Amino acid sequence: MRRDLTLTDTKARVIMARAFCHSVESVLVTDLDVADLRARYDAQLRTVVPDPLPEGLHVERDGPLLRFTGYGSGGGVAYRDLAAIEGAELDELIARQVRVFAERGEEFEWKLHGHDEPADLPERLLAQGFVPEDLETVVIAPVADVAGEAIPPEGVSLREVSARADLERISAMEDAIWHDGRAGWLADSLETERAADPDAMTIVVAESADQIVCAGWVRFVSGTDFATLWGGGTLPAWRRRGIYHALVAYRANLAAARGFRFLQVDASSESRPILERMGFVSVTTTTPYIWTPPANRQEG
């Protein structure tokens, strides 16, 4: 159940996110140029459209936005920047998205980055009924720095999967961690995406006997320098054993074999320290702002 946030809560999030974006530039974490990595991320990943599109997925342009509908879990909007739109014009742009998804009876995500402009965008989203979820950190690393031995702990093995039964096991494992209903759509989403282009994504599980204890997938983003890492949830009893580390390294090896230069992850507060120890650099933050149709909202 999502917590209602006040305007003060939202301003605090924005201040932290913008302060973070400045701080990562002021500290020499590695030889990587954070500003250059952020520019590559903005240019190459923020408005990428799958080609071919998975069955059922539709993309429309609305000004600076790309609007995605047809996901099993709802929809979303993406943009590189908002083309200096602000004030009443920005309010109307947001309202149009709300009207589209209200007519569909679906929730959708507006993915806000810490360096997005204008500065009052979070307040404008909040005013139109969006609710912010947990802040994540966008981290990037050279593939060559992360690729290497992918050695899980004793009793755990890594395996690439694509069968429907395995996708359903992944969905059940993820739902057991997050308790957010993804068991109802994740297997369908992964299967549909792989059906559209099997070479664009590889799914990997970590297993002990017949139990999936961790799973993640890598998307090979055609026409870019990036492979992106997703999933990575680990059952609580199996954490702090190096399983997630091994899963990241395994997928880095896959990206290296295909000639990609960089890995990108939207990192949670739990995974970020692990990734930074592996050579990832923080370049910005992201906060999912979720709009839910009134009929689907929970009280409290």
Number of C-alpha atoms within 10 A of each C-alpha: 9 12 10 11 13 11 12 10 11 16 15 10 18 23 12 14 22 17 14 19 20 15 14 16 15 10 9 11 15 10 7 14 13 23 15 11 19 19 13 15 23 15 15 17 20 15 17 17 15 15 11 10 15 19 13 10 15 14 16 11 12 12 11 17 20 19 19 19 21 16 20 17 17 17 22 24 21 21 22 19 18 16 12 10 15 17 12 10 10 17 16 12 17 17 13 13 18 21 12 13 19 17 9 14 15 20 20 26 21 22 17 22 23 26 20 18 16 16 15 13 18 23 16 18 21 18 12 13 15 23 23 25 15 11 21 22 23 22 24 28 23 20 27 17 15 24 19 16 11 20 16 19 12 8 8 18 17 20 12 14 16 15 9 13 11 16 22 19 18 27 22 19 22 25 17 17 13 11 12 11 14 18 20 15 15 21 21 18 18 20 17 19 19 17 16 15 14 12 10 17 18 20 21 23 24 23 18 16 10 6 13 21 25 26 29 21 21 24 19 21 19 15 9 16 18 25 28 20 22 16 16 22 20 21 15 11 8 14 13 11 12 14 25 25 20 20 26 25 21 23 27 29 19 17 24 20 11 11 14 21 16 23 27 23 22 22 24 13 12 9 17 20 12 17 21 16 11 16 18 26 25 27 25 29 23 20 23 19 21 20 25 20 17 11 8 10 12 9 8 7
